[in-house]
Amino acid sequence: MKIAVLGAGTYGSYVINSLIEKYPKSEITLFDVGDKHVKSEEEIGFFSSLKKSMYKGLTDGRYFGFGGASDKWGGQLLTYTDNDFAHPDDFMRDVIRLDKKSKDEMLSKFNIENKFPENNVSDKLFTKTGVWLSALHRNFFHWFKINKRKQVRILSHCRVVKLDSKDGKTIDAVVYKENGEEKHQSFDFYFLTAGAFESVRILLSSGLTKSDKVYFSDHLSQKVFKVKETTKIGNEDYVFRMRGTSLITKRMIGEVDDCSFYIHPVFNLKFPFFESVKEVLFKHHFEWKYVWNIFKDIPNVIGFAWAVLVLRRMYVMNNEWFLYIDIENPSKDNYVMLSAKTDKFGVPGLDVYYEAGKDAEAIFIKAKDIAIEHLNACGSDYEVLAEKINVQTCEDIYHPYGMFDFRNVEDYYSRWSNMLVVTTGCLSRSGGINPTASMLPVVDDFISEYLSTKLC
């Protein structure tokens, strides 16, 4: 069984591990445009243009090389339950079913356990607690030791150009560039795991989409409240806790007019030392001024070290912290298409059109009112910072979804006869979570239960 995995990032690494668990004798070829040095869109030489908005999901949200975005991400492994959507479509209902069935097994692959209950804190809000990947061991490629698997042949510095298909259903070959030379290889099965936007570019270039535009959505994020004195809201404490080198974090999730939103805490926005720590841990970026940030605020640095190393919790500077509200963008008009401009590989880039939907402000106001109602009921000391929605960017909001129209998971598994696309773009809703991990039980189900029928 010869399998191609196109993209060595978060999903590509997970797919390979799951394949080897189920099919230890499989022959896997892994294609990636990068190598062990994970780079941004600009660094790797890709091109995208942004039309009409400040959305930075491509320029700031995608990374290339072994581990991809997981090398920078350090995010929460969150999955869906029946609480997440009042009216899920059939595809999301299947994703929820598989998440509930296999969440624990999936998390165990990362030596993570999440037994925290989801609590209804009001009739409109529930909490979801997430366990973050360890800050020191978050790169999926390294975690699953992909480079040490004898079943895997790695082709780095290879840019996938397109997929050959005569009928739009069966993939005949992958077309890629290596050292400027265009090459073709054929396999029994293909996993397209190159990230949401790069996977769409490959599909567009291959004529494997229904039109020359692929519609999508993402979250809109806004800093809304400053909270004072305590990290508790009612009986729930929202301060980050430490488990080993992982974080335990909590958020509130709600839904209005079939549009999900979540309210999540952000700490130490005006603490230079903490910002320096995040730059080093999550962006692998160091400047000597970070050392100076230690000495110019010794009391808070000591407090931070005591909280993290001894109390095993997040330090909260000045006993003030912030609540952001992120909503699903209700717009149905945002899309991506091939650009007339090519990148450094001579491959067409992407033009991205993204705006807040006309109903976004109304959704945001309703979500904010729900939050205010809960804060008041709990007697919280807070200040409102934002009255209107603004397309702000902060960590963890670059999770595009809604790029396909799968009717259910069976339709998803069979859309192409010998290929599975694995991105967050496959989800029809993102809900109130960072949805990356929600697709992992779906991957396991396909490989365990369906792949063998595709290879007969």
SEKE-702179 format. One record per atom (N, C-alpha, C): residue in one letter; x, y, z. Coordinates in steps of 0.02 Angstrom, whole numbers, plus 50000, padded with zeros to 5 digits. Layout:
N
aXYZ;...
This chain:
456
m500434994150000;m500005000050000;m500455006250000;k500425010149946;k500825016149939;k500385022249949;i500585026349998;i500165032050018;i500585038450014;a500275043749989;a500585050349988;a500245054750040;v500645058050080;v500405063050128;v500695069750105;l500265074450088;l500475080850059;l500445086250113;g501015087250147;g501055092150200;g501275088950265;a501825091450293;a502125088450354;a501935092250416;g501375095650415;g501165099650473;g500785095650525;t500335099150559;t499945096150614;t499565089950591;y499155090750539;y498745085050517;y499155079750481;g499635081850441;g500045076850406;g500415072350454;s500685075250507;s501055071250557;s500585066450593;y499985068950610;y499505064650645;y499265058950600;v499125060650537;v498905055550489;v499425049950483;i500055051750477;i500585046750470;i500605042250531;n500565045050590;n500585040950650;n499985036050652;s499395038550635;s498805034250635;s498855028850581;l499125030550523;l499225025550470;l499685019950493;i500235021750525;i500715016650546;i500425012350602;e500025015350646;e499705011350698;e499245006050668;k498885007750615;k498405003150585;k498734998750532;y499195001650493;y499504998150437;y500274998650444;p500564994850488;p501284995450501;p501724993750440;k501444990550389;k501844988850330;k501714993650272;s501364999050284;s501225003750230;s501855007450209;e501865009750148;e502415013750121;e502165020950111;i502435025550149;i502175032350151;i502695037150124;t502495041350077;t502925046750052;t502635053350076;l503045057050111;l502835063450140;l503145069150100;f502715073450072;f502945079250033;f502885085450077;d503395089650077;d503345096150110;d503785101250076;v503535107350071;v503915112650039;v504505114950081;g504475113550147;g504995115850193;g505425110250219;d505695111350279;d506125106350311;d506055107250386;k506585105850424;k506545106150497;k506495113250524;h506635118150481;h506575125150501;h505885127750481;v505445128450528;v504755130450513;v504735137950496;k504425139550440;k504425146450415;k503725148850401;s503655155450400;s503015158550385;s502895158750310;e502315161150290;e502155161750219;e502685165850183;e502865171550211;e503355175950178;e504035172650175;e504235169450230;e504895166350232;e504955160450183;i504415156750174;i504445150950130;i504395153050057;g504125159050044;g504085161549976;g503405160949943;f502875159849983;f502205159549957;f501935166749949;f501385167349913;f501085173949903;f500335173549915;s500085178649951;s499365179549957;s499225187049961;s498665188949934;s498455195949939;s497795196249975;l497725201450014;l497125202150055;l496705207850028;k496075206350016;k495625211349989;k495125213550043;k495085219950055;k494545223050092;k494575222450168;s495065218850197;s495035218150270;s495715217350301;m495725216550367;m496355215750405;m496485208450422;y496125203850392;y496205196750407;y496915194450390;k497235191050438;k497925188950428;k498005181350437;g497475177850420;g497495170550428;g498015167150385;l498235170350330;l498755167350289;l499445170050309;t499505176650312;t500165179550325;t500415178050395;d499955177650444;d500165176650514;d499945169950543;g499525166250507;g499225160350537;g499455153750510;r499865153650457;r500085147150430;r500845146850427;y501095140850438;y501815139750440;y501975133350402;f502585133150376;f502795127650333;f503435124550358;g503495118050350;g504055114350375;g503815108750420;f504265104950448;f504095098950486;f503735100950551;g503105099450555;g502695101350612;g502235107150598;g502415111250549;g501985116750528;g501755121050585;a501115122750584;a500835127250634;a500885124450705;s500915117850713;s500975115050781;s501625117150814;d502135118550774;d502775120750802;d502715127650833;k502245131750809;k502145138450835;k501535138950881;w501105133950876;w500425134450902;w500395133750977;g500565127851004;g500495126751076;g499775127251099;g499305125451056;g498605126651071;g498265121151111;q497625122351123;q497225117751162;q496965112051117;l496945106051145;l496655100351110;l495925099751132;l495505103651100;l494795103951117;l494385100151066;t493845097151090;t493385093451047;t492665095551062;y492205093251020;y491505095251027;y491115090351069;t490575092951099;t490085088851134;t489385091251111;d488875088251139;d488195090251122;d488025097351144;n488445100251187;n488315107151210;n488495112451158;d488905110651107;d489215115751066;d488745119051015;f488255115250989;f487825118050937;f487095116250952;a486665121250947;a485945119850956;a485665116150896;h485905117850836;h485635114850775;h486215112850728;p486595107850746;p487145105750702;p486875102450639;d487225103450582;d487025099750523;d487275092550530;d487105088450481;d487265081250487;d488015080050490;f488405084050453;f489125083050455;f489405084550524;m489205090250553;m489455091950620;m489185087150672;r488585084450662;r488315079550709;r488755073250708;d488995071350650;d489455065650645;d490125067150679;v490375073250669;v491005075150701;v490935074950777;i490375077450802;i490245077350875;i490235070050900;r489885065750863;r489845058650883;r490535055550888;l490965056750838;l491625053850838;l492065056950892;d491995063450904;d492365066750957;d492195063651025;k491555062751037;k491335059951101;k491585052751109;k491585049151054;k491785042051055;k492535041251068;s492945045451037;s493665044151035;s494105049551065;k493805054551099;k494205059951127;k494755057351173;d494585052951219;d495075050651268;d495645046751234;e495475042651185;e495985038851149;e496445043551111;m496155048651080;m496555053451042;m497025057251089;l496765059651145;l497175063451192;l497735059251222;s497605052751230;s498115048351259;s498735047951215;k498655049251150;k499235049151106;k499725054851122;f499485059851158;f499905065551178;f500045065351254;n499895059651285;n499965058951358;n499575064351395;i498985065851368;i498545070951398;i497895067751419;e497635069951474;e496975067851498;e496555074051513;n495935073951492;n495485079551506;n494825076751531;k494745076651596;k494135074251628;k493725080051657;f493905086151638;f493555091951664;f492855092351636;p492345093051679;p491655093351654;p491495099951621;e491005100051577;e490735106151550;e490165108351595;n490205114451622;n489725116751671;n489295122351642;n488645121851651;n488195127251632;n488235132651686;v488505138451668;v488575143851717;v487985148651713;s487595148151660;s486965151751654;s486545147951604;d485945150451591;d485525146951542;d485765148151470;k486295152451461;k486535154051395;k487285152751386;l487615150651439;l488345149751436;l488555143251470;f489035139851441;f489345134151475;f490105134851470;t490455131451515;t491185131851514;t491475125651480;k492035126651448;k492415121151420;k493145122151441;t493435117051470;t494125117351493;t494575113651445;g495135116751428;g495595113851381;g496275112551411;v496605107351388;v497285105751407;v497735107351347;w498195111951356;w498635113951302;w499185108751292;l499415108351231;l500025104551218;l500605107651258;s501055103551281;s501625106051318;s501995111251277;a502195116651309;a502575121851274;a503235119151247;l503475113751276;l504125110851256;l504055105051207;h503435102451200;h503345096551158;h502695097151118;r502635102351079;r502005103551044;r502055102050969;n502655101150943;n502735099850872;n502535092650856;f501985091750818;f501725085050804;f502245080750768;f502625083650723;f503115079950684;f503635076750730;h503865080650779;h504365078050826;h504035073350877;w503435075150898;w503095071050949;w502995063850924;f502795063250861;f502665056650832;f503285053650798;k503855057150805;k504495054550779;k504445052450705;i504135056750665;i504005055150595;i504655053850558;n505175057550573;n505805056750537;n506175050350555;k505935046750606;k506255040550626;k505835034350607;r505275035450573;r504855029850553;r505115026850489;k505255020450491;k505555017050432;k505065016750374;q504415017450388;q503905017050335;q503855023650295;v504195028850318;v504105035450290;v504705037750249;r504565039750188;r505075042950146;r504895050350142;i505355054650163;i505215061850166;i505515065350106;l505095068750068;l505325072950013;l505245080250034;s505775083250059;s505745090250079;s505935094750022;h505795101250030;h505925106249978;h505585104349912;c504995101249919;c504595099349861;c503925102949863;r503805107149814;r503185111049813;r502665107349772;v502125105349804;v501585102149768;v501235107449726;v501195106149661;v500885110949615;v500145109449607;k499985103149593;k499285101249583;k499225093649586;l498615091349579;l498465084149576;l498165082649508;d498415077549475;d498135075549411;d497525071149422;s496985072549386;s496385068449389;s496005069149324;k495835063449294;k495485063649230;k494735064849240;d494455062249295;d493735062549304;d493515067049363;g493995070149397;g493815074449454;g493645070549516;k493705064049513;k493525059749569;k494125055549593;t494505052949546;t495075048649562;t495725052549548;i496165052549597;i496805055949588;i497285051149554;d497585053549499;d498045049349461;d498775050349482;a498945056549501;a499645057949520;a499695064649555;v500225065349594;v500385071849623;v500925074949579;v500835081349563;v501305085149523;v501665089949570;y502335089649571;y502715093849617;y503345096349585;k503625101649614;k504255104449591;k504805102949640;e505355100349615;e505945099049655;e506555101749619;n506885106549651;n507455109949619;n507275112949551;g506675115649548;g506445118849487;g506195114149434;e506255107649444;e506035102749395;e505345099949414;e504885099749367;e504225097049380;e504225089449374;k503945086149425;k503945078849427;k503245076349443;h503125069849429;h502495066649443;h502615060149482;q502195058649529;q502205052049562;q501485049849574;s501375043349569;s500705040549580;s500705036049641;f500125035849676;f500065031949737;f499375028749739;d499295024149787;d498645020949795;d498145025649828;f498405029749875;f497955034249911;f498335040549929;y497945046149935;y498235052649949;y497885055950009;f498275058750053;f498015062950107;f498255070050094;l497795074650082;l497965081650071;l497925085250138;t498505086750167;t498555089450234;t498995095650235;a498945099750184;a499405105450175;a499155111850208;g498685111350254;g498395117350284;g497785119550244;a497335123250276;a496695124850245;a496785128550179;f497175133850179;f497225137950119;f497665134850066;e498225131750085;e498655128550035;e498295122550004;s497915118850044;s497535113250017;s497025115649967;v496705121249982;v496215124149935;v496575126449872;r497175129349878;r497535131449818;r497685125449773;i497885119949804;i498035113949765;i497395111449730;l496845111449766;l496215109149736;l495985113749680;l496055120249690;l495875125049637;l496315124049576;s496965123249588;s497425122449532;s497305115849494;s496995111149528;s496885104449499;s496195103849467;g495785109049472;g495105108649446;g494665103949486;l494815103249551;l494445098549593;l493945101949640;t493795108249626;t493275111849663;t492695113349616;k492125115149645;k491525116149605;k491525122749567;s491935127549589;s491985133849554;s492685136549564;d492815142549537;d493475145549545;d493545149449609;k493035149149652;k493055152349717;k492875147149770;v493225147349826;v493055143149883;v492875147749941;y492255147149964;y492015151450017;y492225148650085;f492315153050134;f492535150950200;f492335156150251;s492435154450315;s492335159350368;s492865158150422;d492865162350472;d493325161850528;d493015165850586;h493375166250640;h493125170150697;h493315177550690;l492915181750722;l493075188750733;l493205189550807;s493735192950825;s493935193350895;s493965200550919;q493735201650981;q493715208451008;q493865208251083;k494315212651104;k494425213651176;k493845217751204;v493475215051252;v492845218151272;v492825220551344;f493115216651391;f493065218451461;f493745218451495;k493835223051542;k494375222651591;k494055220351656;v494315215051686;v494055212351748;v494555213551803;k494315215151863;k494755217351917;k494665212951979;e495165213152021;e495165210352089;e495235202752092;t494835199052054;t494855191752060;t494795188451991;t495065182451985;t495005178751923;t494375174351923;k493995174751976;k493375170851980;k492785174851952;i492365171451916;i491715174051896;i491205169051922;g490845170951972;g490415166152006;g490825160852040;n490655154552029;n491025148952059;n491585146352016;e491685149351957;e492195146951910;e492815151451912;d493395148351918;d494025152051916;d494325151251847;y494475156951814;y494715156851746;y495465157951740;v495825157951795;v496545158551791;v496835152251761;f497365152951721;f497695147151692;f498055143251747;r497995136751744;r498355132351791;r498895128551753;m499375125951790;m499925122351759;m499875114851774;r499985110851723;r500055103651732;r500685101651694;g501225100451731;g501865099451698;g502055105851662;t502185105351597;t502315111251557;t501715113051513;s501135110251530;s500525111851494;s500105116751534;l499665120251499;l499195124751531;l498495121651532;i498135123051586;i497435121251591;i497045127751587;t496645128751535;t496285135051526;t495535133751518;k495165138951532;k494435138351531;k494135144151493;r493585142751459;r493225147951422;r492475146851431;m492085152051418;m491365151551416;m491135151551342;i490655147451327;i490405146651258;i489655147751257;g489425151151206;g488715152151196;g488545152251122;e487915153551107;e487685153551038;e487075158051032;v487075162350982;v486495166550967;v486355166250892;d485735165250875;d485525164950805;d485945160050765;d486075154150794;d486475148850762;d487185151350745;c487435155850784;c488125158350777;c488465157650844;s488995153750846;s489345152450909;s489795158350928;f489905159050992;f490395163751018;f490715160851079;y491315163251095;y491625161251157;y491955167151191;i491985166851257;i492265172051299;i492865169151334;h493455171851320;h494055168751347;h494505173951380;p494865171851432;p495285176551470;p495965177551436;v496225183551442;v496905185251420;v497235189051477;f497835186951495;f498185189851553;f498805193651531;n498995198451571;n499655201751567;n499785205051500;l499295208551473;l499385211751409;l499905217351410;k500005220251469;k500485225851475;k501075223951518;f501285217651512;f501845215051552;f502395213051503;p502895217351492;p503405216051441;p503765209351449;f503905207451511;f504255201051521;f503835195251497;f503185195351511;f502745189951490;f502695189751413;e502645195551382;e502635195751309;e503285192951280;s503845194251314;s504485191551291;s504495183951295;v504225181251350;v504195174051359;v503785170851303;k503225173951285;k502805171151232;k503165171451164;e503535176851152;e503915177451090;e504415171751083;v504755170151139;v505265164951137;v504935158051131;l504415156751170;l504115150051172;l503715148551108;f503325153351085;f502855151851031;f503085154150962;k503545158950960;k503785161250895;k504525160050885;h504845157150935;h505555155450931;h505965161650912;h505765167250939;h506075173550922;h506395176550985;f507025178450979;f507385181251037;f507715187851017;e507665192751062;e508035199051057;e508325200551126;w508885204151126;w509215205751189;w508785210251234;k508325213851203;k507885218051244;k507465213951292;y507365207451275;y506975203151319;y507325202351386;v507985202151386;v508365201751448;v508265208051489;w508275213751455;w508155220051489;w507465220251521;n506975217051488;n506295216951516;n506275213551584;i506755209251598;i506785206051663;i506985211051716;f507495214951701;f507775219451751;f507375225751763;k506985227851714;k506625234151723;k505965233251762;d505785227051778;d505165225951816;d505255219851862;i505765220251905;i505945214551948;i505365212151991;p504985216552024;p504445214052068;p503945209552031;n503725211651971;n503245207651934;n503555201251906;v504195201551888;v504535195551864;v504585190451919;i504745192751980;i504765188152037;i504075185252051;g503565189552048;g502885187152059;g502675182052007;f502885183251944;f502725178551890;f503065171851903;a503705171951921;a504075165751933;a503775161951992;w503585165452045;w503285162152104;w502625158852085;a502205162552047;a501555159852028;a501625153551985;v502075153851935;v502135148351888;v502505142351918;l503055143651953;l503485138151978;l503245135252044;v502935139352086;v502735136952152;v501975135952156;l501595141052138;l500875140552143;l500575136652084;r500965135952030;r500755132251970;r500125135351939;r500145141851932;r499595145451902;r499865151651866;m499445154651824;m499645160651788;m499675166551835;y500195170551827;y500245176851864;y499765181851833;v499455186051873;v498975191151850;v499235197951873;m499535201551828;m499835208051844;m499305213051865;n499425216351921;n498985221551948;n498275219051962;n498195212451967;n497535209551978;n497025211951927;e497265213151865;e496825215051810;e496935210251752;w496395208451719;w496445204051661;w495875205851613;f495875202651556;f495405204651503;f495005198651478;l494405200151456;l493995195251423;l493885197351350;y494045192751305;y493915193651234;y493285189751216;i492915192451168;i492355188751139;i492525187351066;d492515181051048;d492625178950979;d491975176050953;i491755178350895;i491135175750865;i491295172550798;e490895167650779;e490915165150711;e490685170750665;n491075172250614;n490875177350566;n490265174850527;p489695178250532;p489085175650499;p489085176750423;s489585180150397;s489585181550325;s489645175150284;k489275174850230;k489325169250182;k489685171450118;d489975177450119;d490245180350057;d490995180450054;n491345177950104;n492075178050104;n492335172050064;y492845173250025;y493095167849983;y493835168649966;v494125163249940;v494815163149917;v494815160549845;m495275163249805;m495325161149735;m496055161749714;l496225158649658;l496895159049632;l497045166149611;s497655168349625;s497875175049607;s498205175049538;a498195180749506;a498555181449443;a499305181949455;k499495183449517;k500205184149534;k500485177449558;t501075175749537;t501395169549557;t501885170749614;d502055165349649;d502535165849704;d503235164049679;k503695163149725;k504395161949704;k504495155249670;f503995150749676;f504035144249643;f503715144449573;g503465150349554;g503115150849491;g502415147949493;v502135147349553;v501465144549563;v500985150149581;p500375150249554;p499895155549571;p499785156049646;g499785162249672;g499635163349742;g498885163449753;l498675166449808;l497975166549826;l497745173749839;d497145175349816;d496805181549834;d496265179749885;v496255183449940;v495795181949994;v495335187950006;y494695186650004;y494195191850016;y493855190250083;y493915194850131;y493645193350197;y493405199750230;e492775199750250;e492465205350285;e492025202750341;a491895206950389;a491395205250440;a490715205350407;g490315200350421;g489655199950391;g489205205550415;k488685207050376;k488225212550394;k487875211250460;d487825204950481;d487505203450545;d487995202750602;a488645203750588;a489155202550639;a489085207050700;e488945213450688;e488885218050744;e488295216150789;a487735214150759;a487155212150798;a487305205850839;i487665201050808;i487865194950844;i488325196850903;f488805201250889;f489275203250941;f488925206650999;i488455211050984;i488095214651038;i487695209751080;k487375204851048;k486985199951086;k487455195751130;a488035193851103;a488515189951143;a488775194151201;k488915200451188;k489165204851241;k488635205751296;d488005206551276;d487455207351325;d487395201051368;i487475195151338;i487455188951376;i488015188751427;a488615190951406;a489195191151451;a489065196151508;i488805202051492;i488665207051544;i488155204451594;e487645201251568;e487135198351612;e487445193451662;h487905189351637;h488225184451681;h488705187851730;l489095192651707;l489555196251751;l489175199851806;n488625202951789;n488225206451839;n487915201551889;a487675195951865;a487375190951909;a487875188251959;c488525188251938;c489055185651982;c489375191152024;g489145197352016;g489425202852054;g490145204452037;s490345203351975;s491035204551954;s491175211951947;d491795213851961;d492025220651953;d492355221151884;y492045224551838;y492295224651769;y492165231351737;e492505232351680;e492425238351640;e492325236351568;v491835239351534;v491715237851464;v492195241951421;l492555238651376;l493065241951335;l492855242951263;a492365239151240;a492175239451169;a491425239151163;e491155243851124;e490435244051112;e490255241151044;k490735241150997;k490595238650930;k491105233350911;i490915229250863;i491365223950839;i491915227050796;n492505224450802;n493075226450761;n493465220150744;v493715219750683;v494085213750663;v494785214050693;q494845212050754;q495485211750787;q495785204850780;t496435204450786;t496765198050785;t497115196950851;c497055191050877;c497425189150936;c497595181750928;e497925178850977;e498145171950970;e497555167250961;d497665162250917;d497225156550911;d496565157750874;i496505163150835;i495875164050800;i495925162050727;y496505159950703;y496575158250632;y496395150850622;h495735149550617;h495495142750606;h494945142950554;p495115143750490;p494605144250438;p494185137850435;y493555138750419;y493085133150414;y492575134850359;g492145130050345;g491595131150297;g491815131250225;m492365127850208;m492625127850139;m492305122550095;f491935117950124;f491635112550086;f490895111850104;d490555107450070;d489835106450082;d489685099150094;f490085095850134;f489975088750147;f489305087750182;r488905083250156;r488245081950185;r488295078450252;n488765073750257;n488885070050318;n489585067050313;v489775063150362;v490465060550361;v490565055450306;e490045051750287;e490105047050232;e490245050750166;d489905056350157;d490035060450097;d490745063150099;y490975065150157;y491665067550165;y492165062150147;y492055056050172;y492515050550158;y492525048550085;s491985049850049;s491925047249980;s491945052749927;r492045059049946;r492035064449896;r492535063149840;w493125060749859;w493615058449810;w493755051049824;s493815047149772;s493845039849780;s494485037549813;n495035041249804;n495665039049834;n496045044949866;m495665049549895;m495975055149930;m495535057649987;l495845059550041;l495495062850096;l495835069450110;v495445074850111;v495705081450129;v495615082350204;v496135084150239;v496095084950311;v496315091950329;t495835096450342;t495965103150365;t495375105350408;t495465110750446;t494885113450482;t494375116250433;g494585117650371;g494125119950320;g493575115050304;c493675108650321;c493165103650308;c492555104450354;l492655107650412;l492115108650459;l491625113850434;s490985112650442;s490485117650421;s490385122950475;r490565121350537;r490545126250592;r491185125450633;s491395130850663;s491975130450708;s491755130750781;g491175133850793;g490925134150860;g491335138650905;g491375136850968;g491725141051017;g492385138251038;i492715134450993;i493355131451011;i493875132650957;n494505131350974;n495025130650923;n494935123650895;p494695122850833;p494405116450812;p494905111250786;t495555112750787;t496025108150755;t495945100950780;a495945100050846;a495925093250874;a495265089750861;s494735093450845;s494085090350833;s494095085750772;m494565087050726;m494615082850666;m495025076550677;l495395076150731;l495835070350741;l495455063850751;p494915063650791;p494525057450795;p494215055450728;v494055060350685;v493785058850619;v494315055450576;v494935058050580;v495495054850544;v495575047650566;d495565046450632;d495655039650658;d495095035050635;d494485037650634;d493915033550612;d493995031650538;f494195036350497;f494275034850426;f494815029650415;i495385030550446;i495945025950436;i495785019050464;s495445018850520;s495305012450552;s494735008650519;e494215012350496;e493605009050475;e493485009150399;y493775014050363;y493575015250294;y494145014550244;l494765015850263;l495305016150215;l495395009450178;s495325003950214;s495434997450183;s494944996250125;t494324998850131;t493834997950077;t494015002150016;k494385007650027;k494595011849971;k495155008649931;l495515004049963;l496115001149931;l495964994449900;c495344992149905;c495174985649876;c495154985949799;
